[in-house]
Amino acid sequence: MSNEHASCVFCGEFVLHIPGWASSVPSYRLMRATWQEDHAFVVGSLHFSCLRASPARSEFAAEFAQIATGHGREITYQAAGETQTLIQPGLGYVEQIFRGDECAIHRSDTRDSWLVQEHAGPWYVLDRPQLEDIAQGKQPRLDPGVERIVLPREPMANLADATLPELLDSLGVTDRYPDLAAGEPEYEFWKYFAPKRVLEYAVIATPPLPTEADVFLRGYAPGYRPIDFDALERDEPRS
Ligand SMILES: [Zn+2]
């Protein structure tokens, strides 16, 4: 949840967070913009369609994958003429279970969580409910909960009654969400605080997983064994 006005780090346009079509990179991730000469950090929201279209998509994807598939690492960079050292945290998706032409899938070694990352950059986190949906032959639905966001300008008059396509259209960003209808988004208006232009809303959607990932997961999900945390504790040596 963010109170910030979100503009895309690539196109500068407003980002309405819709699972599978947009995301954000928080500052604590310490993700470097390795494609920039000064090695700045990537912080902020982005449309996945802008990431796919960016000349920097491969570098973005590589840096994101380094963070996602590790347990943290030391990074160094130059600032104010000095070498700075930081510990970049990792997300722990260490076990690769699939790699194809379009994407890779990694499993967390500490949680029942999977990360599908397109080689073009966009990523999708699937947790146990989504794997159970897939195992039952259903579409996995992503439900990030209520988002709070500052609109970039005065919204349309009937905001509380607007559909998601109408809202995106009024914000001028419809084309940043290609094939959104295929994700069967369920949009719910919660509240609008006009003095600060704060919109609270929720969207549940099916992420646009690459076909090869969908095919793999439909074979994988029925047989996956959830992490047995009780067994992990039993195996822990007593002190
Ligand atoms: Zn964008």
Boltz pocket constraint, residues with backbone or C-beta under 6 A from the ligand:
constraints:
  - pocket:
      binder: B
      contacts: [[A, 8], [A, 9], [A, 10], [A, 11], [A, 12], [A, 13], [A, 46], [A, 47], [A, 50], [A, 176]]
      max_distance: 6.0
